[in-house]
Each structure stands twice: as C-alpha cells, then as structure tokens.
Amino acid sequence: MAQYKLQINGRSYQADVEPDTPLLWVLRDHLGLVGTKYGCGIAQCGACTVHINGEATRSCVYPVSAVGASKVVTIEGLSEKGNHPVQLAWDEVDVAQCGYCQAGQIMTAAAFLKKNPKPTTAEIDATMSNNLCRCGTYHRIREAVKLAATKTS
Amino acid sequence: MATTQTNSSRRNFLKLAAMGSGGLFLGFNWIGSAEAAPALLNGAAAGAVDFNSYLSIAADGLITIYSPNPEVGQNIKTSFPMIVAEELDADWTKIKTVQATLNDKKFERQVTGGSGAVPHSWKRLRQAGATARQMLKEAAAAQWKVPVSELTTDKSVVMHKASGRKASYGELAAAASKLAVPTDVQLKDRKDFKLIGKAVRNVDNKDILTGKPLFGLDFYREGMLFAMIQRPKAFGMKVKSVDAVAAKAMPGIVDVVTFKNNVAVVGKSTWQVKKAKDALKIEYEKDKDLESSSDHDKIFQDLLNSDKGTVRRKDGDVDAAFKNAAKVVKSEYQCPFLPHNPLEPMNFFAHVREDGVELVGPTQTPDRARGEAAKLLGIPPEKITVQMTRIGGGFGRRLMADYAVEAVEVSNLVKAPVKVIWTREDDMTGGNYRPAVRYRFEAALDGQGNMIGYKLRGVGMNSGNPTREHNFPSGAVDNLLIDSVEHESPISTAPWRAPITNFLAFAEQSFLDEVAQAAGKDPVQFRLALLDKAKKAPVGDIKYDIDRMKGVIELVAEKAGWGKKKDISQGFSVYFSHASYVAQVGEVVMQKGKPVLKKIFAAGDCGIVVNLSGARQQMMGGIVDGLGHAMYGNLTFKNGTPEQNNFNSYRLIRLNEVPEIEVHFVDNGIDPTGLGEPALPPTGGAVANAIFKASGKRLRNQPFTEQEPFKGVS
C-alpha cells in the first residue's frame, strides 16, 4: 500500500492503495467517483475513459502509480453544471438507452472535439468506433458529436 | 377512435392517504386486496424510499410518478410516467419520475422482458392518471360550485372557462384527496393526446450524462465488502479441492468461502479481490460431458435425422404434398452460442441480517431474485426487500437471478453486507447463453410455384421448443409439419433478446427467400400471396394478425422503393414476435468483391407509439443488435470451456460498422404491443437476402463473417 495524491476535477484527493491499482478502481472504490464505468478491464470498450492532461485515457489499465501530478478529469468534472457542449448535445439528441457506456462516449468525444473542433464524419467514425455501445446507439452518438461540434465553435 | 369508458372497480382501486405535505397520493391495488392500506397510510411521506403508488401530487405542484418496472434501457422509466401524465393532463416539465421498489401488494408484473411491460400496463397507467384528474376536477367543482362537466384541464391546472377561474393541481391536491374515488373514469380520445406519440427525452439524461450513481455497480454502502467468485472453468466440471492459502494472505482479503462449485474471495476493494481470485489454486474434476463446438455440430446432424421428433404442428398431408411436388427446396441453417454481454457486468448487493435481507442491484425480475433468495435461506419472501437499480443492459441475461443469489450466499456465509462483482471474463464465460440451434426447412412447390408443402425441424439445446409453430407461414400452407428434437447440454442457457426468434426469424425468412427464388417469384409478392391465402382459406390456427403483417410489408416496400432501384441489391424480411410486427429491407452493393450493407429500411407496427424517441431507439438498437450478432457473434467451446472471454476475442459491432437505418411506424391506433425485441428478429434475413441478391452467395449460418462471401475478407 502507498499514499497517492491525485489531482482530479480540480481538487486534491488522497488514496491509500496498492501501486498497481487501476485508476478506474481508485476513482470508484476509494474516491466515490462512480461515473467512470467498468466494462472490460482491458481497454477494449472505452466505458472507463477519463482525461489525463487532456488526453482520452482508458483508466481500467492505467495504474494509479503512473498518474503522478497529472490532471485527471472524470465525467463528474467535465463541466460544473452538466452543460459541456457534448453533454448538452447528448441530451438534445437523446442518445442514451441503458446509459452505461455514455460517460465513456462523452469523455472520448469531448477530448476529440477539443483537438479537432470541425471533424468530418469519417473522423468522428474513426474515433467513436473505439467505444462500444451494447444497446446500439451509434447513430445518435454520431449525430450528437456533430451537434456538439456546432455548439463548441 | 371511440372514447374509452373504463370501469375501475372500487374494490381494486386503493385510495391512499393524503401526505403530510397535504398532497394527493393515489395508487391501484392490483391484487384486489385492501390489506396493505394501513402500512401505506403510515408510510406515506414525501421522499420516503418505499412508496407504493403510481403518483403523488405535492402542495407545491410537484408530481411524482412511480415506475414499477426495471429500467434496462428500454426507456420504461420515461414512457410509463408519460402514459400516467397524459391522462392526468400534467405539466411534464414539473414531474419527477421514481423507480419503484419491488412491491407485489401495489404492482404486478414488475418484470422487464418479453416486450410486455407497456402492453400489460397501458390501461392501468391511463386509469391511474385519469382517476386522479377526475378527483382534482371534482375538488375544483366543489370549491367553485360549478358542474364538473364545465371544467377542463391542461398542464396541471383545472380551469373553468365561463368564470375564468383557475387552480393548480398542487392547490387542489389536499381537497381532492378527501373525495371518494370515482367508480369509472373517462379516458382521453387518442386525438386529444398531448404527450403520447411525441419524442420525449429520457428522464434520467442529466444523471446519466453527469455520471451520477444509477447502476448496480455504482451502489456502495459503508462497511460493505466486495466479492468475486471463481466458477468452474468448464461446463461439466466440479470442484475437487481448493487451496486458498495464498489468496487469503493477500492484502485486503477478509475471507475465502466455498459454496456449491463456487469459490468466493471476499475483501475490501474490487482490485484486491480480483488479484486474490487470480491467486486461487482450485482443482476440478469431471462431472458431466465436456462439450466442444465440434461435438455440437455432430449432435445436430444426428438429431436432424432422429425419429424421435416432437410434433409441434401438423396440417394436411405433407408426405403426399412432397411426393406430388414439381420442385422441392431444402436447406439447413445454424447459429452458435451467444453471451448477452451487457456492458455492465453482473453484480448484486446483499445484506443478510437476522431480521431480514436487503437486496440491491440490476435485475429484470426482482421477484425471481427475492423468491430464490427466500428459498435458499428458508425464510418468507416478505423478509426480503429488493431495490432495482438502473440496469446497464440486460438482453435477457438479467431475467436470471443466479448472480443475486450468489450475493445472498456470500453475505450469509461471511455475515456482512457484500457486493458480488463479475469481471468481464466472468460475465462472458459464466453461462446462461443463447443456445446454438440448427433448423432444416423443406418446401414443396407445385407447377405454378405455389408452396403446397412445408416442413421444419428444429434441433435445440435446452430450449424447450426451438420452433414457433403457429407463426407465419403456418396457416398459409395446406400441408405442413413442424417438429423439434432437443439436446440437453451441461452448458447453461437462458433467454436472449427475442428468445428463439432471434435466429429462427433469420432462418425462416432466408429460406422463404430461397423458395421464392425457386418459384420464380418476387419475395415480397410471394409473402403477400401466402398471407392472402391465409386470409381467404386459413389452414388450422393462425396466431398472428394477417392484416398487421401485410401492413408492415406494404409500408416498408413503399418506403424502400422495393423492386424499383437499380445499382443496389435489396433483400426482404418480415417477422411477428412478442405481439408486434416488423418488416425490413436491406440494401447491399458490391465493393471490391465484398458485399457492403448500405442501408436498412424498417417498418414497425407496435400499435400506438408511446414515446417516439424511445420507440425509434428500440427499433434502431434492435436492428444494430440483430446485425451485429448475425455478422460477428460467436461463442465457441473446447472441452466445456468458452474460447472467447473478453472483447478482444469476442467481436461486438462498432459505430463504423452500422449502415444507415430509416425507421417508419404503422399508425393504426391499436393499443401498444411492445417494442423491446420485435425489431431484432427480421434483421439477419433482410441483410442475408440482400447479400444473396448482390453476390449470389446464400448465407445459412451465423456468424456471417465465418461464411462465404465474407470469410477471409477483412
């Protein structure tokens, strides 16, 4: 066990965990930030996506010992009032079915649009294909990313 | 459509107490007993967890509507309250919807499955809203000394046009709650619907999009322990010995307990128990046959030719029809096992105490979880509470209660509150699969290409009956024989979205395409002619509605421009399942020698569409699900062990693999008939028939990627 000081959503957190503990489980089990989801544990589904220094990162395979002073943003910290353009677009397009994957989808889309504010459909498809949605909300995910792009600009 | 007059018997309608805040609290006692009333009177406090009714109106105007059925992504938590709010004439922007807990004193059929929730509750929900509205109007009429018939309602306000008086539901709630419950209430005419049929957003959007704890896996309780369970690695194996010394010595591990063939590692965090589970040393021994997928292929071949078929339906004289046939078409179709793979893996919280049991988690059948827990512990079900969390996908998997009962077992053994968590690998290899099945179809055609004989044999595994013997084309063929043979497999199986029909529809609709081809007829006209025959000269029982099936066929043919397009190959499919009808047209082009699916048109008849946004989601999601599993879904076995265990070895459809989808609904005003499943069954056939048209290659087995023309093409 070791003490880790983490910068998450603009706040300081402390966790006493084993160094190989994935950031995902530190967030969920130790810090009460359960918006980040467990889906596969091997970086295949994207449900656990968070931002580490702005990069969309799979927290299920990211050991807490590697976080260091990096700035972590989770779905809870993406916006203060749930009004990030991507969140607004997701609501407007009514994307969610079961909703379990959507935090990861939103975090992926938000990081993507920050780097590429005017993406083509092909670029959206290439990025968003990294996240699984078992309910098959893909058409609305694509539509919501496009809508969010108009809100961001 | 005529105005519906309903009679809600006083005996069955339970008026509950006015709340402390002076609100109106109404509910139906579905089991027709008034026994529960005192408890409800005592328990009725705003914001309390264990509410027992459909709706409450607070003095400040906030209306709370309770949704009794588990929310698995079918959007019931939005559509149920919409139905209540419609008849209540409530202001939708000032409604709070709450997931009810399991309570069979107040609700019946708190199940999510079989696309049955809306059909079951449609009238009940309408009556709940309409009765409350009537009482609010009566309260206003008494206050204003005017006839009730002169009052109108809109957006949670009662109005008297002649005098210009208005009162909000919140203002009237306390007085209304003191009135006698009306014996019959007027339901709205469909043309007056303000909410039903509109696209209404998911009521939980905000919580979903900001990461609030909604799901079973998000449930944490102070002092709760975490458990992971090592189940036998092969179906047909049992535990011989357990060496848990190393696991127990690992940090955070509280205990290792064994029950049945399971070894549970219990500890203080998910990651610690996962690592300790990996450190278990368990020896297994053979208990039953260890089946491989190659064994299944052989079993299917043997049973296809078995003389021990159970006859499911027999019309006319099939032997004579096939003897006299001008042409016979015969084909076999097979699919593999499939895991459900909801993105939230199985999990459940249980706290077994001296005085009772608390269960919290994602279940499609809370009553089954409670019943099995009661049986395990030998206690009455009344001692057990079940709180349903939002469910991160079910697809039928959460109709089973095994994972909830595991939590009860472990909590009971370690005497502590416990959340059992399955890893993805546990979830994919833990059983309760859609079983593999093989079908043999035979059709006899006369000289004019009429189908005079039809035979179907289904070989199922643990399926009961892998046919749907009264479905189309039964009733349209003079000589017909449908039978089935079963293999009992040690691999555990369970319902999977659109049970049986999720593959049978593909097989049947592909086979009918083959028959139409052999008869030299257009696939759509061929089906319509069969339906006309079933209408004019029905053979035996017909359990589907011929006109509704024709309705979706004609609508999708029109929308897709069936038979009128050049440069694109179309395939057709139609299926009736769970009381609704869906027809689809797939469109395929060949690119570099490979078929590419460009578009799917779909026409659905689920009666009245409650929520257009949710209904479109169910249609599109069902199609994506049907397509993805037809293309890629494949769980294989070697000596009883699943060969795929996570999303790196098991392929799920992704965003860049979905075609354009265009959805239409038949508008016929029929009471709703459900939509969680019916869009899935027709998809495989529409796609495969289009691929045949484009490539000349007939896909008879799933997954398609293992067959020509896909095999070896990336």
Contacts between the chains, C-beta under 8 A, distances in Angstrom:
chain1	res1	chain2	res2	distance
A	1	B	251	6.6
A	17	B	269	7.4
A	17	B	271	7.5
A	18	B	251	6.6
A	18	B	271	7.2
A	18	B	272	7.4
A	20	B	271	7.9
A	21	B	269	7.7
A	21	B	271	4.7
A	22	B	271	6.6
A	25	B	269	6.7
A	25	B	270	5.1
A	25	B	271	4.4
A	28	B	218	8.0
A	28	B	270	7.2
A	29	B	220	7.9
A	29	B	226	7.5
A	29	B	269	4.6
A	29	B	270	5.4
A	29	B	271	7.2
A	30	B	269	7.1
A	32	B	220	7.2
A	33	B	211	7.5
A	34	B	211	7.2
A	34	B	213	4.9
A	34	B	217	7.6
A	34	B	218	4.2
A	34	B	220	7.4
A	35	B	210	7.0
A	35	B	211	1.8
A	35	B	212	7.0
A	35	B	213	8.0
A	36	B	211	7.0
A	37	B	215	7.8
A	37	B	217	7.4
A	37	B	343	7.5
A	37	B	344	7.3
A	37	B	392	7.6
A	38	B	217	6.5
A	38	B	270	7.9
A	38	B	345	7.2
A	39	B	343	5.0
A	39	B	344	7.7
A	39	B	345	7.7
A	39	B	424	6.8
A	40	B	424	4.5
A	40	B	646	5.6
A	40	B	647	5.0
A	41	B	423	6.1
A	41	B	424	5.7
A	41	B	425	7.9
A	41	B	646	7.6
A	42	B	424	7.6
A	42	B	646	5.6
A	42	B	647	7.4
A	42	B	648	6.1
A	44	B	646	6.6
A	44	B	647	3.8
A	44	B	648	5.4
A	45	B	343	6.6
A	45	B	647	5.6
A	47	B	343	6.0
A	74	B	211	6.8
A	75	B	209	7.8
A	75	B	210	6.6
A	75	B	211	3.5
A	76	B	210	6.7
A	76	B	211	4.8
A	78	B	210	7.9
A	82	B	206	5.8
A	82	B	209	6.1
A	82	B	210	4.2
A	87	B	209	4.6
A	87	B	210	6.9
A	90	B	205	7.3
A	90	B	209	5.2
A	91	B	201	6.5
A	91	B	205	4.7
A	91	B	206	7.1
A	91	B	209	6.1
A	94	B	199	7.3
A	94	B	201	4.6
A	94	B	202	5.9
A	94	B	205	7.0
A	94	B	613	4.8
A	94	B	617	7.6
A	96	B	73	7.7
A	96	B	202	5.7
A	96	B	204	7.6
A	96	B	205	6.5
A	96	B	208	5.0
A	96	B	209	7.6
A	97	B	73	3.7
A	97	B	74	7.6
A	97	B	75	7.1
A	97	B	617	5.6
A	97	B	621	5.7
A	98	B	72	6.2
A	98	B	73	3.0
A	98	B	342	7.4
A	98	B	343	7.3
A	98	B	344	7.5
A	98	B	390	7.4
A	98	B	391	6.4
A	98	B	392	5.2
A	98	B	393	4.6
A	98	B	394	7.9
A	99	B	73	6.9
A	99	B	202	7.7
A	99	B	204	6.7
A	99	B	208	3.8
A	99	B	214	7.1
A	99	B	390	6.9
A	99	B	392	7.4
A	100	B	215	6.2
A	100	B	342	7.7
A	100	B	343	4.7
A	100	B	344	4.7
A	100	B	392	3.2
A	100	B	393	6.2
A	101	B	343	5.2
A	102	B	208	5.6
A	102	B	209	6.6
A	103	B	208	7.7
A	103	B	209	7.7
A	103	B	211	5.0
A	106	B	209	6.5
A	125	B	655	5.9
A	125	B	656	4.5
A	126	B	656	7.0
A	128	B	655	4.8
A	129	B	654	4.5
A	129	B	655	4.6
A	129	B	656	4.2
A	129	B	657	7.8
A	130	B	654	8.0
A	131	B	655	7.6
A	132	B	343	6.6
A	132	B	647	6.6
A	132	B	652	5.5
A	132	B	654	6.7
A	133	B	343	7.5
A	133	B	655	7.7
A	134	B	341	6.1
A	134	B	342	5.9
A	134	B	343	4.6
A	134	B	393	4.9
A	134	B	395	7.6
A	134	B	652	6.7
A	135	B	73	5.1
A	135	B	393	6.2
A	135	B	617	7.8
A	135	B	621	4.9
A	135	B	625	7.8
A	136	B	620	6.6
A	136	B	621	4.1
A	136	B	622	7.7
A	136	B	623	7.5
A	136	B	624	2.9
A	136	B	625	5.4
A	136	B	628	7.1
A	136	B	653	7.2
A	136	B	658	7.3
A	137	B	617	7.0
A	137	B	620	7.9
A	137	B	621	6.6
A	138	B	624	6.4
A	138	B	654	7.6
A	138	B	655	4.2
A	138	B	658	4.9
A	139	B	620	5.9
A	139	B	658	6.7
A	139	B	661	6.5
A	140	B	617	7.6
A	141	B	655	6.3
A	142	B	655	6.6
